[in-house]
Amino acid sequence: MTQWLNILIQGGLLGGLYALLATGLSLSFGIMRMINIAHGDLAILAAFLAFAIAEYFGINPFGTLLVVVPAMAFLGYVFQRAVLNRTLGHDILPPLLVTFGFSIIIQNLLLQIFSANTRSLHVGSLGTDSVTLAGGIAIGVLPLIVMATALAVLGALQCLFSFTSLGRAFRAASDDSDTAQLMGINNKHVYGLAMGIAMAVTAIGGVYLAISANINPAEGAARLIYAFEAVIIGGLGSLWGTLAGGLILGVAQSIGLQLNPGWGILAGHFAFLATLMLRPNGLFPTTRDR
């Protein structure tokens, strides 16, 4: 019993990382109704930017967030304003093609600069420190930090959407962009800010991913799949649904690994497929078709 409880806890904490990686994708779809194929590669880009900063300046990996997060937010805003806004419309194919091309560019650029070697950000003893609970269950400090960060980020985003004028502009542009434009909302600027926020959250997820595991420049596609599955499971456009999706994905993978070392990733995919069959719109969908 204790063993399975430990598996559920570890899987849930892994879900916090998945939620961080998926939140940016959820925002881009929930506000712009756009699927960003480059999302996973942008997370990997943030991770490798953190590598470069940590190695060059010799600072703590967590300190790299002070540079990486604003840099990725700026990149997201510029990319949305300069490129992606031109592709938005009733046809979903143009943004898919553009972000797919951007994904290839990022991946090859990282391979050219950093090679195909795997690497990770080292945080010393923090990577192995743990807290022991009753029954001998050991919980890693780093996964707890990741989960706390995910909850803080989602809580901050929920407050932004619920209590600020920018949040109301996001909701208006998402529900009816044409009417929002007539009411004086600059959709292009709003979409740029939305992508900037999405990329800031993605940067946090990317840095934590680099701290938690070994990664290489070609991992973007795999991370996109995990993020996409978490968003679909939780329901398109739902922030807390994204967290729920990440938790389900993480727990499913942990159970699969316990049953068979080769079943971890497969179990997560089965959880995704089961959700699609039982709840095609996800657990907590909030978006509607235009």
MARLUM-916233 format. One record per residue (C-alpha): x, y, z. Coordinates in steps of 0.02 Angstrom, whole numbers, padded with zeros to 5 digits, always signed. Layout:
N
XYZ;...
//
This chain:
290
+00000+00000+00000;+00140+00120+00046;+00228+00080-00117;+00076+00126-00223;+00046+00284-00121;+00226+00333-00156;+00199+00300-00342;+00044+00410-00344;+00135+00551-00254;+00287+00543-00368;+00175+00538-00522;+00075+00686-00460;+00234+00787-00432;+00292+00742-00608;+00125+00808-00666;+00173+00979-00599;+00316+00986-00724;+00201+00931-00865;+00077+01066-00815;+00211+01200-00824;+00264+01140-00996;+00082+01132-01056;+00015+01297-00988;+00092+01401-01127;+00012+01289-01258;-00155+01303-01168;-00142+01493-01169;-00101+01503-01353;-00250+01397-01398;-00369+01470-01271;-00338+01651-01324;-00280+01644-01506;-00361+01476-01549;-00191+01428-01620;-00094+01265-01600;+00090+01306-01584;+00189+01161-01657;+00351+01245-01601;+00298+01245-01418;+00407+01099-01366;+00559+01167-01457;+00534+01337-01376;+00541+01252-01205;+00703+01166-01258;+00768+01333-01324;+00738+01410-01152;+00829+01264-01071;+00982+01284-01182;+00982+01471-01157;+00989+01434-00971;+01136+01315-01002;+01232+01450-01095;+01200+01581-00960;+01243+01465-00817;+01405+01409-00899;+01462+01581-00956;+01421+01678-00798;+01436+01535-00674;+01272+01574-00589;+01146+01460-00504;+01024+01377-00627;+00877+01456-00538;+00959+01625-00564;+00953+01599-00752;+00765+01620-00741;+00792+01807-00714;+00862+01817-00891;+00779+01673-00981;+00599+01714-00935;+00602+01897-00995;+00701+01847-01150;+00575+01714-01199;+00429+01830-01160;+00505+01960-01277;+00534+01829-01411;+00354+01770-01395;+00285+01947-01413;+00392+01988-01564;+00357+01820-01649;+00170+01842-01625;+00166+02023-01685;+00286+02001-01831;+00236+01829-01895;+00094+01735-01813;-00035+01874-01815;-00024+01871-02004;-00076+01688-02007;-00226+01694-01889;-00400+01670-01960;-00530+01537-01988;-00404+01422-02072;-00296+01331-01943;-00169+01272-02073;-00061+01431-02092;-00009+01445-01908;+00023+01257-01905;+00140+01270-02054;+00229+01425-01989;+00258+01355-01815;+00313+01189-01889;+00444+01282-01990;+00497+01380-01837;+00514+01215-01743;+00634+01148-01874;+00736+01309-01870;+00753+01305-01679;+00801+01122-01675;+00935+01137-01809;+01002+01298-01734;+01022+01214-01565;+01105+01062-01644;+01226+01175-01736;+01273+01273-01579;+01265+01143-01441;+01284+00978-01538;+01172+00827-01506;+01245+00787-01335;+01128+00774-01187;+01154+00889-01040;+01068+00952-00884;+01076+01097-00762;+01155+01045-00597;+01085+01114-00435;+01199+01018-00316;+01123+00926-00170;+00952+01002-00205;+00931+00877-00346;+00941+00731-00225;+00874+00805-00062;+00711+00732-00001;+00582+00748+00137;+00530+00588+00225;+00347+00570+00271;+00258+00444+00381;+00275+00267+00318;+00447+00298+00246;+00385+00391+00091;+00524+00503+00026;+00475+00655-00078;+00608+00748-00175;+00631+00931-00133;+00654+00978-00315;+00487+00902-00372;+00403+00993-00228;+00479+01157-00289;+00418+01121-00465;+00242+01083-00405;+00239+01239-00295;+00296+01342-00445;+00161+01267-00555;+00026+01308-00427;+00094+01485-00405;+00101+01516-00593;-00074+01449-00622;-00141+01548-00475;-00061+01707-00541;-00131+01678-00715;-00304+01646-00644;-00296+01811-00549;-00236+01898-00708;-00382+01831-00808;-00512+01862-00672;-00467+02029-00595;-00371+02136-00720;-00417+02237-00874;-00287+02141-00974;-00371+01978-00924;-00538+02046-00981;-00457+02095-01146;-00389+01918-01163;-00561+01844-01133;-00646+01965-01252;-00521+01933-01392;-00539+01746-01366;-00730+01745-01366;-00759+01863-01513;-00607+01948-01589;-00708+02051-01713;-00821+02126-01580;-00672+02155-01465;-00587+02251-01606;-00743+02359-01629;-00742+02397-01442;-00567+02470-01454;-00461+02319-01409;-00302+02304-01511;-00308+02119-01547;-00134+02113-01621;-00059+02188-01463;-00166+02079-01350;-00114+01922-01444;+00067+01976-01432;+00053+01997-01244;-00034+01829-01230;+00106+01742-01325;+00235+01834-01220;+00155+01769-01060;+00140+01595-01136;+00324+01594-01179;+00372+01659-01007;+00283+01511-00927;+00358+01394-01056;+00530+01460-01011;+00502+01417-00828;+00449+01242-00878;+00600+01224-00993;+00724+01275-00859;+00646+01158-00732;+00650+01019-00862;+00837+01048-00886;+00861+01041-00697;+00758+00883-00677;+00821+00779-00825;+00950+00762-00962;+00892+00841-01125;+00956+00865-01302;+00907+00984-01444;+00796+00854-01528;+00677+00830-01380;+00555+00966-01428;+00434+00851-01519;+00419+00733-01370;+00388+00878-01251;+00257+00947-01370;+00165+00781-01364;+00163+00779-01174;+00104+00959-01168;-00030+00927-01299;-00093+00774-01206;-00102+00869-01041;-00201+01010-01124;-00322+00891-01210;-00350+00788-01053;-00386+00942-00948;-00493+01028-01079;-00445+01160-01206;-00428+01332-01130;-00438+01276-00947;-00289+01326-00841;-00330+01215-00693;-00385+01081-00816;-00207+01086-00884;-00143+01050-00709;-00266+00906-00694;-00209+00840-00862;-00028+00849-00809;-00067+00757-00647;-00160+00618-00738;-00020+00601-00865;+00114+00595-00730;+00021+00469-00622;-00017+00358-00772;+00166+00357-00822;+00222+00317-00644;+00099+00172-00632;+00156+00107-00801;+00338+00114-00747;+00297+00017-00590;+00209-00120-00689;+00345-00131-00821;+00498-00020-00850;+00451-00004-01034;+00270+00045-01005;+00292+00219-00929;+00268+00329-01082;+00145+00206-01159;+00034+00214-01004;+00025+00403-01021;-00031+00385-01202;-00163+00259-01149;-00229+00383-01019;-00240+00513-01157;-00334+00396-01274;-00451+00342-01134;-00494+00524-01099;-00530+00556-01282;-00649+00408-01286;-00740+00452-01125;-00731+00642-01130;-00687+00702-01306;-00687+00884-01249;-00576+00849-01099;-00617+00855-00915;-00644+01043-00895;-00667+01123-01067;-00697+01311-01068;-00681+01359-01251;-00817+01358-01381;-00813+01357-01569;-00822+01526-01655;
//
